[in-house]
Amino acid sequence: MAILKFRVYFEEDDSIYRDVAVRHKQHFLQLHQIILKAYEFDSKHQATFYRSNDNWQRGREISLERYDKAYKADPLLMGETTIGSEIFDPNQKFVYVYDFVKNWGFLVELINVTKEENGKLDYPVVVKSEGIAPSQYGTKGLVGDKLTEIEEKYDLTKGTEGFSIEGGDKSTEETSDETETESSDDDSQEESEEAGEEEAGHTGEE
């Protein structure tokens, strides 16, 4: 049984991609599900594939279901269409769109075909991940390696030297505190001198 390996690029940034492997007799429904898993998206929304060419133009749809919209040609259905039946080119391409409101777009390209499947893998499977996936519903909590990758990419630590946790300039705060202390000492000294002069005056009157 042939194994098809696809590279699934995030449409807005082709440095972000996931490689997935599927059996050629599996359906587009399985390809749809593994793409969502690879990008950590849920499966609550509408979805469709488009046949495509080298220019990523959108052709006939292979849809999760038939939606209430205009079609140029009747769509094929993911659950009924095997992936192998839609491979017409060694570098066959599809455009995958998920959530028609947010319109997440992915570019799907066939990059390898092999007759030998790996007995240790449960197809479909994600075999490679590159780049940080977009967050489906907003900013993700960044921990561990992902946070390190963000810091290195954007050099978030640069320019923060000398600042306190609250974001103020540490050196300025320390100088300010020292100035207040000196001012307080001066006031105390002036009060002591005034008290001494008053006492001397009373002594002279007696």
Backbone as ProteinMPNN parsed JSONL, in Angstrom:
{"seq_chain_A": "MAILKFRVYFEEDDSIYRDVAVRHKQHFLQLHQIILKAYEFDSKHQATFYRSNDNWQRGREISLERYDKAYKADPLLMGETTIGSEIFDPNQKFVYVYDFVKNWGFLVELINVTKEENGKLDYPVVVKSEGIAPSQYGTKGLVGDKLTEIEEKYDLTKGTEGFSIEGGDKSTEETSDETETESSDDDSQEESEEAGEEEAGHTGEE", "coords_chain_A": {"N_chain_A": [[0.835, -1.197, 0.0], [0.593, 2.177, -0.881], [2.285, 4.961, 0.602], [1.649, 8.264, 1.189], [3.275, 11.3, 1.485], [2.672, 14.472, 2.683], [3.413, 17.944, 2.652], [2.337, 20.48, 4.689], [1.796, 23.704, 4.529], [1.476, 26.683, 6.472], [-0.516, 29.163, 5.235], [0.033, 31.934, 5.457], [2.641, 32.108, 6.248], [5.24, 30.528, 5.066], [7.363, 29.391, 6.342], [6.441, 27.998, 8.39], [5.38, 24.806, 8.816], [3.915, 21.498, 8.517], [4.662, 18.083, 8.196], [2.858, 15.374, 7.017], [1.844, 11.962, 6.941], [-0.009, 9.653, 5.02], [-2.076, 6.834, 4.125], [-2.641, 5.848, 0.742], [-5.167, 4.93, 0.198], [-6.7, 5.925, 2.175], [-9.14, 8.378, 3.243], [-10.008, 11.796, 2.355], [-11.116, 12.841, 4.605], [-9.619, 11.788, 6.704], [-7.192, 13.037, 6.161], [-7.885, 15.704, 6.551], [-8.432, 15.584, 9.324], [-5.897, 14.94, 10.419], [-4.396, 17.153, 9.728], [-5.592, 19.163, 11.262], [-4.975, 18.161, 13.787], [-2.189, 18.299, 13.67], [-1.757, 21.049, 13.692], [-2.879, 21.742, 16.041], [-5.578, 22.496, 16.215], [-9.144, 22.685, 16.853], [-12.035, 20.664, 15.927], [-14.403, 21.885, 15.149], [-15.461, 23.395, 13.11], [-16.385, 24.481, 9.73], [-14.984, 23.036, 6.726], [-12.844, 22.615, 3.867], [-11.209, 21.162, 1.009], [-9.405, 22.222, -1.891], [-8.778, 21.258, -5.203], [-5.639, 21.948, -6.696], [-3.109, 23.855, -8.513], [0.281, 24.496, -9.727], [0.369, 27.196, -9.231], [-1.193, 27.604, -7.097], [-3.913, 27.978, -7.515], [-7.434, 27.746, -7.016], [-9.406, 24.938, -7.497], [-11.808, 22.399, -8.144], [-13.842, 21.522, -5.333], [-13.246, 19.506, -2.434], [-15.105, 18.668, -0.045], [-15.939, 18.895, 3.484], [-18.615, 18.634, 4.02], [-21.637, 19.25, 2.147], [-22.15, 22.581, 1.746], [-24.228, 25.5, 2.348], [-23.84, 27.296, -0.079], [-22.678, 28.877, -3.106], [-21.533, 26.785, -5.718], [-19.109, 26.148, -8.213], [-18.858, 23.713, -9.373], [-20.31, 20.595, -8.476], [-19.369, 19.654, -5.225], [-16.939, 17.193, -4.219], [-17.049, 14.802, -1.546], [-15.351, 14.656, 1.552], [-15.461, 12.325, 3.153], [-16.028, 10.357, 1.345], [-14.176, 10.305, -0.656], [-11.191, 9.003, -1.766], [-7.756, 9.664, -1.053], [-5.744, 8.942, -2.846], [-7.13, 8.822, -5.258], [-7.221, 11.39, -6.163], [-4.741, 12.175, -6.904], [-2.89, 13.426, -9.352], [-0.484, 14.276, -10.187], [3.09, 14.268, -9.672], [3.821, 16.141, -7.795], [1.453, 16.863, -6.558], [-0.964, 19.287, -5.596], [-2.995, 20.835, -3.076], [-5.354, 23.161, -1.78], [-6.212, 23.905, 1.485], [-8.882, 24.882, 3.469], [-10.002, 26.08, 6.541], [-12.584, 26.747, 8.869], [-14.681, 28.949, 7.879], [-15.226, 31.506, 8.68], [-13.007, 32.655, 10.041], [-11.245, 31.869, 8.179], [-8.876, 30.191, 7.857], [-6.03, 29.328, 6.07], [-4.26, 26.773, 4.312], [-1.529, 25.363, 2.555], [-1.175, 22.529, 0.723], [1.053, 20.096, -0.21], [2.171, 17.375, -2.134], [5.008, 15.559, -1.303], [6.402, 13.211, -1.236], [6.339, 9.757, -2.149], [5.965, 6.464, -1.156], [6.259, 2.888, -1.238], [6.534, 1.362, 0.924], [5.315, 0.995, 4.126], [5.663, 2.178, 7.469], [5.659, -0.03, 10.034], [5.497, 0.666, 12.668], [4.083, 2.975, 12.863], [0.955, 4.672, 13.14], [-1.194, 5.329, 10.788], [-3.274, 8.044, 9.608], [-0.38, 10.188, 10.21], [1.594, 12.611, 11.949], [4.726, 13.56, 10.907], [6.718, 15.421, 10.949], [7.421, 18.642, 12.33], [7.625, 22.094, 11.887], [8.376, 25.295, 12.957], [6.327, 27.621, 14.874], [2.994, 26.973, 15.483], [0.09, 28.812, 14.372], [-2.141, 30.448, 16.654], [-5.328, 29.263, 17.291], [-7.464, 30.529, 18.639], [-6.449, 32.929, 19.67], [-3.732, 34.267, 21.711], [-1.407, 31.844, 22.597], [-0.379, 30.101, 25.588], [2.945, 30.382, 26.217], [5.463, 28.134, 26.771], [8.43, 26.56, 28.005], [10.304, 25.118, 25.407], [9.024, 26.444, 23.283], [8.737, 29.077, 24.2], [11.41, 29.767, 24.479], [12.181, 29.638, 21.808], [10.708, 31.736, 20.715], [11.869, 33.895, 22.115], [14.483, 33.805, 21.148], [14.061, 34.258, 18.427], [12.958, 36.826, 18.289], [14.554, 38.204, 19.992], [13.898, 38.987, 22.704], [15.039, 39.644, 25.129], [16.789, 41.661, 24.765], [17.837, 44.976, 25.512], [16.576, 45.224, 27.937], [18.112, 45.427, 30.128], [18.959, 46.676, 33.379], [16.466, 47.448, 34.161], [13.743, 47.432, 36.457], [11.508, 44.915, 37.857], [8.973, 45.953, 37.671], [9.212, 47.483, 35.468], [10.336, 49.969, 35.558], [13.151, 52.275, 35.468], [15.863, 51.034, 36.969], [18.228, 52.208, 37.95], [17.528, 54.892, 38.028], [15.475, 54.836, 39.904], [16.903, 54.085, 42.196], [18.632, 56.3, 42.489], [16.751, 58.267, 42.969], [15.695, 57.388, 45.405], [17.976, 57.698, 47.026], [18.322, 60.467, 46.905], [15.985, 61.328, 48.199], [16.525, 60.349, 50.768], [18.839, 61.809, 51.48], [17.751, 64.381, 51.466], [15.939, 64.155, 53.556], [17.712, 63.792, 55.706], [19.001, 66.276, 55.7], [16.888, 67.982, 56.393], [16.401, 67.12, 59.001], [18.766, 67.909, 60.209], [18.653, 70.694, 59.96], [16.427, 71.233, 61.579], [17.456, 70.499, 64.067], [19.49, 72.414, 64.415], [17.973, 74.791, 64.504], [16.534, 74.342, 66.854], [18.597, 74.391, 68.692], [19.445, 77.069, 68.532], [17.176, 78.423, 69.504], [17.171, 77.517, 72.141], [19.56, 78.624, 73.073], [18.925, 81.327, 72.969], [16.927, 81.571, 74.914], [18.418, 81.051, 77.176], [20.12, 83.264, 77.246], [18.354, 85.354, 77.829], [17.589, 84.859, 80.432]], "CA_chain_A": [[0.0, 0.0, 0.0], [1.423, 3.376, -1.007], [2.22, 5.979, 1.641], [1.798, 9.611, 0.635], [3.709, 12.306, 2.457], [2.316, 15.832, 2.291], [3.878, 19.086, 3.456], [1.191, 21.375, 4.875], [2.292, 25.023, 4.904], [0.561, 27.745, 6.885], [-0.538, 30.014, 4.041], [0.569, 33.277, 5.703], [4.068, 32.044, 6.576], [5.648, 29.203, 4.606], [8.395, 28.812, 7.211], [5.691, 27.161, 9.329], [4.75, 23.705, 8.093], [3.849, 20.182, 9.132], [4.665, 16.968, 7.264], [1.959, 14.308, 7.461], [1.868, 10.779, 6.074], [-1.298, 8.958, 4.972], [-2.183, 5.77, 3.123], [-3.307, 6.399, -0.441], [-6.563, 4.508, 0.197], [-7.449, 6.66, 3.192], [-9.98, 9.419, 2.674], [-9.675, 13.181, 2.678], [-11.55, 13.079, 5.978], [-8.463, 11.504, 7.568], [-6.201, 14.09, 5.92], [-8.451, 16.862, 7.257], [-8.276, 15.396, 10.769], [-4.493, 14.97, 10.824], [-3.93, 18.536, 9.605], [-6.062, 19.867, 12.461], [-4.168, 17.67, 14.913], [-0.823, 18.805, 13.517], [-1.731, 22.473, 14.028], [-3.524, 21.892, 17.346], [-6.884, 23.132, 16.045], [-10.267, 21.799, 17.145], [-12.714, 20.198, 14.708], [-15.773, 22.384, 15.313], [-15.842, 24.337, 12.06], [-16.477, 24.033, 8.343], [-13.669, 22.804, 6.109], [-12.859, 22.112, 2.491], [-10.005, 21.152, 0.184], [-9.554, 22.57, -3.302], [-7.721, 20.837, -6.109], [-4.856, 23.133, -7.028], [-1.997, 23.688, -9.457], [1.538, 25.07, -9.243], [0.139, 28.599, -8.843], [-2.112, 27.56, -5.959], [-5.27, 28.374, -7.881], [-8.412, 26.84, -6.415], [-10.28, 24.238, -8.436], [-12.973, 21.715, -7.578], [-13.757, 21.328, -3.887], [-13.46, 18.234, -1.752], [-15.617, 19.353, 1.135], [-16.347, 18.099, 4.64], [-20.024, 18.385, 3.704], [-22.129, 20.23, 1.178], [-22.58, 23.766, 2.488], [-25.199, 26.378, 1.688], [-23.125, 28.335, -0.808], [-22.631, 28.611, -4.551], [-20.417, 25.973, -6.184], [-18.924, 26.115, -9.672], [-19.138, 22.318, -9.7], [-20.685, 19.879, -7.258], [-18.173, 19.247, -4.488], [-16.755, 15.834, -3.723], [-17.119, 14.794, -0.081], [-14.139, 14.097, 2.161], [-15.669, 10.976, 3.667], [-16.263, 9.418, 0.243], [-13.139, 10.47, -1.683], [-9.867, 8.56, -1.331], [-6.704, 10.625, -1.385], [-5.052, 8.475, -4.042], [-7.916, 9.058, -6.469], [-7.062, 12.787, -6.548], [-3.328, 12.438, -7.185], [-2.682, 13.431, -10.806], [0.818, 14.882, -10.448], [4.068, 13.883, -8.642], [3.83, 17.184, -6.769], [0.049, 17.28, -6.479], [-1.223, 20.332, -4.603], [-4.351, 21.158, -2.658], [-5.51, 24.25, -0.808], [-7.13, 23.486, 2.548], [-9.431, 26.03, 4.199], [-10.715, 25.67, 7.746], [-13.328, 27.811, 9.533], [-14.952, 29.927, 6.824], [-15.308, 32.851, 9.275], [-11.621, 33.12, 10.207], [-10.618, 31.589, 6.887], [-7.52, 29.677, 7.966], [-5.62, 28.723, 4.814], [-3.064, 25.935, 4.322], [-1.111, 24.89, 1.24], [-0.851, 21.111, 0.899], [1.831, 19.65, -1.368], [2.734, 16.024, -2.084], [6.466, 15.666, -1.384], [7.047, 11.903, -1.312], [5.49, 8.568, -2.242], [6.725, 5.244, -0.915], [5.423, 1.688, -1.191], [6.757, 0.7, 2.209], [4.828, 1.732, 5.288], [6.348, 1.897, 8.735], [4.759, -0.805, 10.882], [5.409, 1.262, 14.007], [3.273, 4.185, 12.796], [-0.487, 4.533, 12.96], [-1.535, 6.342, 9.779], [-2.361, 9.141, 9.251], [0.511, 10.556, 11.298], [2.455, 13.783, 11.774], [6.097, 13.06, 10.939], [7.655, 16.524, 11.153], [6.828, 19.943, 12.631], [8.583, 23.188, 11.764], [7.791, 26.594, 13.27], [5.27, 27.68, 15.881], [1.676, 27.015, 14.846], [-0.747, 29.948, 14.752], [-3.11, 30.144, 17.695], [-6.669, 29.285, 16.706], [-8.372, 31.455, 19.324], [-5.734, 34.002, 20.365], [-2.362, 33.987, 22.115], [-1.19, 30.629, 23.377], [0.583, 30.199, 26.667], [4.228, 29.905, 25.71], [6.26, 27.524, 27.828], [9.534, 25.7, 27.598], [11.01, 25.308, 24.146], [8.339, 27.426, 22.444], [9.083, 30.403, 24.699], [12.816, 29.981, 24.124], [12.241, 29.884, 20.368], [10.203, 33.102, 20.515], [12.865, 34.838, 22.633], [15.628, 33.824, 20.239], [13.656, 34.82, 17.132], [12.71, 38.263, 18.383], [15.527, 38.771, 20.925], [13.073, 39.715, 23.666], [15.793, 40.054, 26.305], [17.638, 42.796, 24.428], [17.365, 46.306, 25.884], [15.859, 45.231, 29.208], [19.065, 45.51, 31.231], [18.859, 47.866, 34.217], [15.078, 47.759, 34.472], [13.174, 46.652, 37.541], [10.434, 44.02, 37.448], [7.81, 46.763, 37.32], [9.44, 48.141, 34.185], [10.97, 51.268, 35.744], [14.602, 52.297, 35.364], [16.359, 50.713, 38.296], [19.224, 53.179, 38.379], [16.816, 56.131, 38.324], [14.77, 54.654, 41.158], [17.875, 54.102, 43.288], [19.064, 57.69, 42.64], [15.639, 58.996, 43.559], [15.633, 57.008, 46.813], [19.106, 58.305, 47.706], [18.045, 61.897, 47.005], [14.992, 61.519, 49.247], [17.181, 60.097, 52.05], [19.698, 62.956, 51.769], [16.873, 65.505, 51.764], [15.389, 63.913, 54.881], [18.791, 64.046, 56.661], [19.207, 67.727, 55.745], [15.781, 68.571, 57.153], [16.605, 66.802, 60.416], [19.885, 68.711, 60.696], [18.174, 72.073, 60.096], [15.552, 71.299, 62.75], [18.312, 70.44, 65.266], [20.173, 73.697, 64.542], [16.984, 75.784, 64.942], [16.226, 74.067, 68.26], [19.747, 74.83, 69.485], [19.432, 78.529, 68.576], [16.109, 78.849, 70.399], [17.604, 77.238, 73.513], [20.589, 79.62, 73.437], [18.232, 82.599, 73.169], [16.251, 81.544, 76.225], [19.472, 81.119, 78.205], [20.615, 84.651, 77.282], [17.353, 86.215, 78.457], [17.656, 84.646, 81.879]], "C_chain_A": [[0.873, 1.252, 0.0], [1.191, 4.334, 0.161], [2.532, 7.336, 1.0], [2.209, 10.569, 1.742], [3.408, 13.699, 1.902], [2.987, 16.836, 3.228], [2.745, 20.11, 3.484], [1.7, 22.702, 5.418], [1.163, 25.893, 5.45], [0.621, 28.819, 5.809], [0.134, 31.367, 4.259], [2.059, 33.281, 6.007], [4.575, 30.647, 6.212], [6.856, 28.634, 5.362], [7.754, 27.934, 8.289], [5.017, 26.048, 8.528], [4.754, 22.428, 8.931], [3.872, 19.133, 8.025], [3.789, 15.862, 7.835], [2.021, 13.166, 6.45], [0.525, 10.059, 6.183], [-1.216, 7.811, 3.966], [-2.979, 6.295, 1.933], [-4.782, 6.008, -0.514], [-7.374, 5.133, 1.325], [-8.177, 7.831, 2.535], [-9.508, 10.819, 3.077], [-10.15, 13.558, 4.084], [-10.404, 12.838, 6.947], [-7.366, 12.565, 7.391], [-6.622, 15.379, 6.629], [-8.189, 16.749, 8.759], [-6.817, 15.488, 11.211], [-3.901, 16.364, 10.678], [-4.347, 19.341, 10.835], [-5.256, 19.444, 13.684], [-2.766, 18.252, 14.868], [-0.704, 20.266, 13.944], [-2.459, 22.79, 15.334], [-4.806, 22.727, 17.255], [-7.971, 22.147, 16.468], [-10.937, 21.392, 15.833], [-14.17, 20.66, 14.682], [-16.302, 23.152, 14.101], [-15.895, 23.694, 10.67], [-15.08, 23.886, 7.745], [-13.835, 22.298, 4.688], [-11.444, 22.09, 1.915], [-10.378, 21.654, -1.202], [-8.45, 21.863, -4.074], [-6.954, 22.082, -6.522], [-3.756, 22.793, -8.035], [-0.753, 24.356, -8.891], [1.409, 26.521, -8.802], [-0.846, 28.722, -7.683], [-3.49, 28.145, -6.283], [-6.249, 27.317, -7.383], [-9.348, 26.253, -7.467], [-11.456, 23.605, -7.727], [-12.765, 21.424, -6.097], [-13.958, 19.868, -3.494], [-13.829, 18.638, -0.328], [-15.986, 18.388, 2.264], [-17.82, 17.721, 4.509], [-20.461, 19.423, 2.678], [-22.723, 21.405, 1.95], [-23.537, 24.605, 1.651], [-24.46, 27.545, 1.047], [-23.076, 27.944, -2.282], [-21.367, 27.81, -4.898], [-20.333, 26.06, -7.713], [-19.19, 24.711, -10.207], [-19.499, 21.617, -8.398], [-19.433, 19.406, -6.521], [-18.131, 17.74, -4.263], [-16.812, 15.909, -2.199], [-15.903, 14.076, 0.5], [-14.313, 12.648, 2.579], [-15.843, 9.923, 2.592], [-15.129, 9.397, -0.773], [-11.785, 10.022, -1.147], [-8.814, 9.554, -1.818], [-6.008, 10.229, -2.685], [-5.799, 8.771, -5.331], [-7.774, 10.49, -6.98], [-5.603, 13.169, -6.81], [-3.095, 12.29, -8.689], [-1.286, 13.918, -11.185], [1.791, 14.452, -9.352], [4.185, 14.9, -7.508], [2.418, 17.761, -6.597], [-0.167, 18.27, -5.322], [-2.715, 20.474, -4.326], [-4.281, 22.409, -1.781], [-6.547, 23.782, 0.2], [-7.57, 24.719, 3.321], [-10.27, 25.516, 5.355], [-11.333, 26.885, 8.417], [-13.558, 28.967, 8.565], [-15.12, 31.351, 7.356], [-13.9, 33.427, 9.417], [-10.772, 32.81, 8.978], [-9.144, 31.181, 7.008], [-7.158, 28.956, 6.671], [-4.313, 27.947, 4.947], [-2.802, 25.422, 2.906], [-0.552, 23.481, 1.397], [-0.167, 20.589, -0.361], [2.361, 18.243, -1.146], [4.247, 16.105, -2.262], [7.151, 14.302, -1.494], [5.999, 10.794, -1.398], [6.378, 7.353, -2.023], [5.781, 4.057, -0.838], [5.537, 0.979, 0.15], [6.211, 1.56, 3.348], [5.571, 1.28, 6.53], [5.363, 1.215, 9.68], [4.576, -0.225, 12.272], [4.496, 2.489, 14.043], [1.808, 3.851, 12.562], [-0.957, 5.654, 12.038], [-2.999, 6.76, 9.888], [-1.55, 9.595, 10.471], [1.296, 11.815, 10.938], [3.897, 13.315, 11.918], [7.129, 14.178, 11.133], [6.889, 17.815, 11.42], [7.909, 21.006, 12.577], [7.865, 24.507, 12.028], [6.654, 26.484, 14.278], [3.923, 27.866, 15.195], [0.915, 28.268, 15.257], [-1.751, 29.514, 15.81], [-4.517, 30.292, 17.14], [-7.565, 30.35, 17.327], [-7.65, 32.569, 20.075], [-4.356, 33.538, 20.771], [-2.292, 32.734, 22.971], [-0.272, 30.933, 24.554], [1.896, 29.607, 26.195], [5.07, 29.372, 26.861], [7.41, 26.76, 27.212], [10.189, 26.097, 26.299], [10.364, 26.373, 23.274], [8.692, 28.843, 22.881], [10.524, 30.742, 24.346], [12.949, 30.337, 22.649], [11.768, 31.302, 20.037], [11.247, 34.121, 20.946], [14.048, 34.945, 21.679], [15.28, 34.505, 18.926], [13.541, 36.336, 17.207], [13.633, 38.972, 19.372], [14.821, 39.617, 21.982], [13.855, 40.215, 24.874], [16.64, 41.29, 26.047], [17.014, 44.114, 24.881], [16.641, 46.359, 27.21], [16.796, 45.344, 30.406], [18.834, 46.794, 32.031], [17.438, 48.261, 34.561], [14.571, 46.853, 35.581], [12.059, 45.783, 37.009], [9.221, 44.804, 36.998], [8.0, 47.505, 36.01], [10.084, 49.504, 34.326], [12.462, 51.162, 35.61], [15.174, 52.143, 36.759], [17.316, 51.773, 38.81], [18.564, 54.487, 38.764], [16.095, 56.033, 39.654], [15.723, 54.738, 42.344], [18.349, 55.523, 43.556], [18.001, 58.504, 43.334], [15.54, 58.704, 45.044], [16.757, 57.661, 47.605], [18.879, 59.797, 47.93], [17.043, 62.18, 48.114], [15.614, 61.337, 50.618], [18.048, 61.279, 52.451], [18.864, 64.17, 52.176], [16.312, 65.382, 53.165], [16.427, 64.191, 55.947], [19.034, 65.542, 56.814], [18.129, 68.406, 56.568], [15.964, 68.338, 58.637], [17.701, 67.668, 61.013], [19.457, 70.158, 60.918], [17.286, 72.225, 61.31], [16.374, 71.299, 64.021], [19.0, 71.773, 65.503], [19.218, 74.782, 65.041], [16.648, 75.602, 66.409], [17.355, 74.551, 69.154], [19.777, 76.343, 69.61], [18.359, 79.049, 69.515], [16.523, 78.668, 71.871], [18.634, 78.26, 73.987], [19.933, 80.956, 73.72], [17.571, 82.663, 74.506], [17.279, 81.689, 77.343], [19.969, 82.538, 78.376], [19.63, 85.57, 77.975], [17.376, 86.08, 79.936], [18.883, 85.355, 82.456]], "O_chain_A": [[1.797, 1.364, 0.806], [0.07, 4.499, 0.642], [3.564, 7.508, 0.351], [1.574, 10.638, 2.794], [3.833, 14.053, 0.802], [3.108, 16.604, 4.431], [2.26, 20.549, 2.441], [1.999, 22.824, 6.606], [0.037, 25.848, 4.955], [1.698, 29.332, 5.506], [0.747, 31.899, 3.333], [2.682, 34.342, 6.024], [4.364, 29.693, 6.961], [7.317, 27.533, 5.062], [8.448, 27.216, 9.009], [4.182, 26.318, 7.664], [5.49, 22.301, 9.91], [3.175, 19.28, 7.021], [3.952, 15.459, 8.987], [2.224, 13.386, 5.256], [-0.01, 9.874, 7.276], [-0.378, 7.828, 3.064], [-3.892, 7.102, 2.105], [-5.564, 6.665, -1.201], [-8.58, 4.909, 1.431], [-7.862, 8.219, 1.411], [-8.721, 10.99, 4.008], [-9.63, 14.501, 4.681], [-10.23, 13.591, 7.905], [-6.697, 12.941, 8.353], [-5.794, 16.059, 7.235], [-7.77, 17.719, 9.391], [-6.527, 16.053, 12.266], [-2.994, 16.727, 11.427], [-3.553, 20.107, 11.383], [-4.899, 20.276, 14.518], [-2.217, 18.65, 15.895], [0.319, 20.677, 14.491], [-2.635, 23.955, 15.691], [-5.076, 23.561, 18.119], [-7.763, 20.934, 16.45], [-10.456, 21.738, 14.754], [-15.057, 19.925, 14.25], [-17.475, 23.522, 14.073], [-15.508, 22.542, 10.472], [-14.125, 24.52, 8.193], [-14.823, 21.647, 4.349], [-10.595, 22.899, 2.29], [-11.524, 21.527, -1.634], [-7.298, 21.869, -3.641], [-7.541, 23.152, -6.681], [-3.509, 21.632, -8.358], [-0.724, 24.74, -7.721], [2.264, 27.02, -8.07], [-1.275, 29.823, -7.338], [-4.143, 28.734, -5.422], [-5.922, 26.132, -7.336], [-9.993, 26.979, -8.223], [-12.037, 24.197, -6.818], [-11.655, 21.119, -5.662], [-14.713, 19.119, -4.114], [-12.954, 18.916, 0.492], [-16.301, 17.222, 2.026], [-18.214, 16.607, 4.853], [-19.725, 20.365, 2.384], [-23.677, 21.244, 2.711], [-23.642, 24.449, 0.434], [-24.459, 28.655, 1.579], [-23.397, 26.813, -2.647], [-20.274, 28.123, -4.426], [-21.35, 26.046, -8.407], [-19.674, 24.533, -11.324], [-19.034, 22.015, -7.33], [-18.537, 18.822, -7.131], [-19.171, 17.094, -4.134], [-16.637, 16.985, -1.629], [-15.485, 13.029, 0.004], [-13.414, 11.831, 2.381], [-15.812, 8.727, 2.883], [-15.123, 8.55, -1.666], [-11.282, 10.595, -0.18], [-8.971, 10.194, -2.858], [-5.719, 11.082, -3.525], [-5.183, 8.952, -6.381], [-8.164, 10.78, -8.112], [-5.276, 14.351, -6.923], [-3.101, 11.183, -9.227], [-0.943, 13.969, -12.366], [1.374, 14.283, -8.206], [4.598, 14.56, -6.399], [2.227, 18.974, -6.504], [0.374, 18.105, -4.229], [-3.563, 20.268, -5.194], [-3.271, 22.671, -1.128], [-7.625, 23.32, -0.172], [-6.739, 25.507, 3.775], [-11.125, 24.646, 5.191], [-10.694, 27.932, 8.527], [-12.719, 29.861, 8.448], [-15.152, 32.301, 6.574], [-13.63, 34.543, 8.972], [-9.72, 33.412, 8.766], [-8.277, 31.752, 6.347], [-7.892, 28.074, 6.223], [-3.377, 28.398, 5.606], [-3.728, 25.092, 2.165], [0.425, 23.268, 2.115], [-0.74, 20.635, -1.45], [2.934, 17.947, -0.098], [4.725, 16.654, -3.255], [8.34, 14.23, -1.806], [4.924, 10.882, -0.805], [7.433, 7.234, -2.645], [4.631, 4.2, -0.421], [4.734, 0.103, 0.47], [6.604, 2.716, 3.508], [6.042, 0.146, 6.621], [4.36, 1.806, 10.078], [3.628, -0.57, 12.977], [4.169, 2.989, 15.119], [1.47, 2.883, 11.881], [-1.098, 6.798, 12.468], [-3.863, 5.945, 10.215], [-1.973, 9.413, 11.612], [1.619, 12.051, 9.774], [4.257, 12.733, 12.941], [8.286, 13.903, 11.449], [5.842, 18.061, 10.821], [8.984, 20.839, 13.154], [6.855, 24.802, 11.389], [6.098, 25.409, 14.504], [3.736, 28.804, 14.42], [1.077, 28.742, 16.382], [-2.159, 28.353, 15.855], [-4.859, 31.334, 16.58], [-8.338, 31.002, 16.624], [-8.2, 33.105, 21.037], [-3.852, 32.542, 20.252], [-3.028, 32.589, 23.947], [0.505, 31.888, 24.527], [1.944, 28.438, 25.811], [5.351, 30.095, 27.816], [7.365, 26.367, 26.046], [10.58, 27.248, 26.103], [11.063, 27.127, 22.597], [8.919, 29.715, 22.043], [10.825, 31.871, 23.96], [13.723, 31.219, 22.28], [12.35, 31.98, 19.191], [11.492, 35.099, 20.24], [14.556, 36.038, 21.428], [16.094, 35.241, 18.368], [13.974, 37.045, 16.298], [13.523, 40.181, 19.575], [15.105, 40.804, 22.136], [13.392, 41.115, 25.575], [17.154, 41.902, 26.983], [15.825, 44.353, 24.669], [16.137, 47.415, 27.592], [16.351, 45.358, 31.554], [18.555, 47.852, 31.467], [17.218, 49.298, 35.186], [14.914, 45.672, 35.647], [11.693, 45.892, 35.839], [8.517, 44.401, 36.072], [7.053, 48.096, 35.491], [10.361, 50.152, 33.316], [13.001, 50.055, 35.634], [14.996, 53.004, 37.62], [17.23, 52.19, 39.965], [18.986, 55.133, 39.724], [16.081, 56.98, 40.441], [15.418, 55.362, 43.36], [18.463, 55.926, 44.714], [18.304, 59.337, 44.189], [15.334, 59.607, 45.854], [16.539, 58.127, 48.723], [19.194, 60.332, 48.993], [17.203, 63.131, 48.879], [15.285, 62.077, 51.546], [18.017, 61.715, 53.602], [19.217, 64.895, 53.105], [16.214, 66.372, 53.889], [16.099, 64.76, 56.989], [19.248, 66.028, 57.925], [18.421, 69.306, 57.356], [15.72, 69.232, 59.448], [17.605, 68.111, 62.158], [19.83, 70.782, 61.912], [17.369, 73.234, 62.01], [16.044, 72.015, 64.966], [19.095, 72.229, 66.643], [19.585, 75.595, 65.89], [16.491, 76.582, 67.138], [17.11, 75.061, 70.247], [20.098, 76.862, 70.678], [18.592, 80.01, 70.247], [16.27, 79.524, 72.719], [18.601, 78.708, 75.133], [20.356, 81.658, 74.638], [17.632, 83.691, 75.181], [17.033, 82.372, 78.337], [20.217, 82.984, 79.496], [20.055, 86.5, 78.661], [17.204, 87.066, 80.652], [19.118, 85.296, 83.663]]}, "name": "protein", "num_of_chains": 1, "seq": "MAILKFRVYFEEDDSIYRDVAVRHKQHFLQLHQIILKAYEFDSKHQATFYRSNDNWQRGREISLERYDKAYKADPLLMGETTIGSEIFDPNQKFVYVYDFVKNWGFLVELINVTKEENGKLDYPVVVKSEGIAPSQYGTKGLVGDKLTEIEEKYDLTKGTEGFSIEGGDKSTEETSDETETESSDDDSQEESEEAGEEEAGHTGEE"}
